[in-house]
Amino acid sequence: MKENAASTVVFILLLFLNTNLLNGQSLPGKPEIFKCRSPEKETFTCWWKPGADGRLPTNYTLTYRKEGETFTHECPDYKTGGPNSCYFNKKHTSIWTIYIITVNATNQMGSSSSDPRYVDVTYIVEPDPPVNLTLELKQPEDSKPYLWIKWFPPTLVDVRSGWLTLQYEIRLKPEKAAEWETHFAGQQTQFKILSLYPGQKYLVQVHCKPDHGFWSEWSPESSIQIPNDFSMKDATVWIFVAVLSAVICLIMVWAVALKGYSMVTCILPPVPGPKIKGFDTHLLEKGKSEELLSALGCQDFPPTSDCEDLLVEFLEVDDSEGQQLMPAHSKEHPGRGVRPTHLDPDSDSGRGSCDSPSLLSEKCDEPRANPSKFHTPEGLEKAEKPETNVTQPQDPQSTSVEGKIPSFHASGSQSSTWPLLQSPSLPYPRSSYHSVADVCKLGLGTPGAASALLDETDTHALKPSQTIETGGEGKAAEQRESESFRSKTDQDAARLLPQDKTPSISARPLEYVEIHKVSKDGALALLPKPNENSGWAEKTSTPETSKEYSKVSRVMDNNILVLVQDRRAQDLAPFEEPAKEAPPSLPQNPAEVDLASFPAAPSNCRLQLGGLDYLHPTGFMHSFQ
Amino acid sequence: MDSKGSSQKGSLLLLLLLVSNLLLCKSVASLPICPSGAVNCQVSLRDLFDRAVILSHYIHNLSSEMFNEFDKRYAQGRGFITKAINSCHTSSLSTPEDKEQAQQVHHEVLLSVILGVLRSWNDPLYHLVTEVRGMQEAPDAILSRAIEIEEQNKRLLEGMEKIVGQVHPGVKENEVYSVWSGLPSLQMADEDTRLFAFYNLLHCLRRDSHKIDSYLKLLKCRIIYDSNC
């Protein structure tokens, strides 16, 4: 029974608690006294932090007990110190006495107390900041100017009776500075600052500390503007300036001494001596004239645009079977007498006829047939150039030729753009050609004989008709010219050769003409190249008579270039190469180059022109004769 | 022989004086004072009070540091403060408990109170030094300060007696002081009891040195500066 009663009581209590808990209401949380402070060692205030209020209105009370007394008092003043505080006035404050203070939180559910806090007013003194901070600039006549800072102790603190002894500290800084400059002022209530920057606005603060207490907060800032004429009149400044300038002078003298020469050269650069661009004088000393002179010329071969002037084109007019192509740049490689391989005296050989087992047929069908018949000019590395749009047959041929005659390859890339082959320019064997078709074939098949070697600025060597593509590099006109030259020469060769064949030979001798200059406005300056073969009388005369076709007089409708001879070589009659006319006709007209005829050439044979086109100046033939 | 002996004694005395002077020079208060033993030393009252205040201030600083050091090192979590209520041996002396009371007391009374407190601490300070020295791992911070406080307390006492002699010449004062009986506690075998005894002693010393300092500063401003410090 008793047990039942006890258990029921416990059960009811628990129920009661649980119901309250379920409602969310509970005892108030434990408050905590977190700060007690005395501003003048005569009164003090304590503040507490309430705990959780348990969702019920909570009442806080502060009780205390003093050392040496037995009874408990309650806080005399809850208001003066603010919320959750207790203020002990003078009457209730005893120094050198421990107070045992407790805060009680009470609500509907119950109450809870804070931990007792043992407070001795002696050791919790923290005054208010000093007041009435004033700043004054003083500039006495017989002394240095200074800033005079004055303040007063906080109002509550009794310093006059000596109950508290305060020590002060000031700090100041220019308005924009980051760090404060702190000065200890002792027990005096004034301070003088001597080192100030003119023109700056200064901020000043002061705080104090009782003899055995804590530092107060900093007072509010006071500011003052230092005028610009706040001169220091301090000899030390001038001494400092003098020392600094002496140091700078020493540094400069030292720098000049160490690096005087380089500085002088920087300021007064030496007069440069004459120098040719790309000309290495050391090579001259060593005697490597080839390398030396190679430096003078263009980097590419055929030369690039800036080397146009230097480029020398050769027009080979082959009127004998022994005729050889002379491809090289005379200016670039004066020392290089690249002699093409001597052609087979066989009139058919090397002439590139489709019918003959010569270059032409090989070119047409088997590109590799007559590698020996060709002599590659120095720049025979056209195949190496990826940009050249050379037909397939042409490429293998060029490579094969290159392989066979490596000696003709120009060094470096200078001649790399030279088209392959010039078929020994003798597309027209001395034997007569009986048909235009043959001639055409021959002409097509012999890129060398009737092709004009054009001065290409880059790799666009002469292309076979079918694969003529404008290089897209701005040389389309020239290419077409070359093509036309080619075609023209082919045809002319076909036509000319028979004419040229003097009683001894039926083939027209081909003559090489140098294209001296290709200018931008389309002027072709041509020079006849002296023929290597001695069998020609013209050879000896050719050096004397420098025939130069300096410009294209007009372009005829079917893209015929009419070349005008410029020199005084009178015997050189202007020649004309009409397009597709009857071979025997040789009008004494300005040379014409059919620009468009080449594409019309028979398509069964492709010109292997590795890029060499030769112009057949029919007029030359006449002149030489 | 006698002259030699007397000269020897004289030289010894000179040596003693020199040593005592050197010891005096070490102290914080470097004001020119009359070496102890000199008879006709006239120092002005203002200087006496200035020196007394300096000493009292210094002693309280040392006491405060010593108490904090001990509290941090030995008394953490032991709740000694709860037991150190009303346990100072000088509480039998009636002393003013706030500014008003102190200002109402006549300066002679106040001087005698100061003297009584100072005298009450002669004995405890002596034993404190002895017992701290005997503590295992005697902390040097506490020991050095205890030695210094004992020394300076004697000096302050002498200075106060001079002041009294100047302020109230010819008055035969009753040497009232509290007797300290806490030595057995300092020598207890039980560590907790012993530590509490030390704690209590240091706590009371801190408080009493503060009292003396406050009273002296009040007196100085009142007597020398006419309450206008």
Chai-1 contact restraints between the chains, C-beta under 6 A:
chainA,res_idxA,chainB,res_idxB,connection_type,confidence,min_distance_angstrom,max_distance_angstrom,comment,restraint_id
A,E42,B,K99,contact,1.0,0.0,6.0,A-B,restraint_1
A,E67,B,I85,contact,1.0,0.0,6.0,A-B,restraint_2
A,E67,B,N86,contact,1.0,0.0,6.0,A-B,restraint_3
A,G68,B,N86,contact,1.0,0.0,6.0,A-B,restraint_4
A,S94,B,E97,contact,1.0,0.0,6.0,A-B,restraint_5
A,S94,B,D98,contact,1.0,0.0,6.0,A-B,restraint_6
A,I95,B,D98,contact,1.0,0.0,6.0,A-B,restraint_7
A,W96,B,R207,contact,1.0,0.0,6.0,A-B,restraint_8
A,W96,B,K211,contact,1.0,0.0,6.0,A-B,restraint_9
A,Y118,B,I81,contact,1.0,0.0,6.0,A-B,restraint_10
A,T122,B,H210,contact,1.0,0.0,6.0,A-B,restraint_11
A,R160,B,N228,contact,1.0,0.0,6.0,A-B,restraint_12
A,R160,B,C229,contact,1.0,0.0,6.0,A-B,restraint_13
A,S161,B,C221,contact,1.0,0.0,6.0,A-B,restraint_14
A,S161,B,S227,contact,1.0,0.0,6.0,A-B,restraint_15
A,G162,B,K217,contact,1.0,0.0,6.0,A-B,restraint_16
A,G162,B,L218,contact,1.0,0.0,6.0,A-B,restraint_17
A,G162,B,C221,contact,1.0,0.0,6.0,A-B,restraint_18
A,G162,B,C229,contact,1.0,0.0,6.0,A-B,restraint_19
A,W163,B,K99,contact,1.0,0.0,6.0,A-B,restraint_20
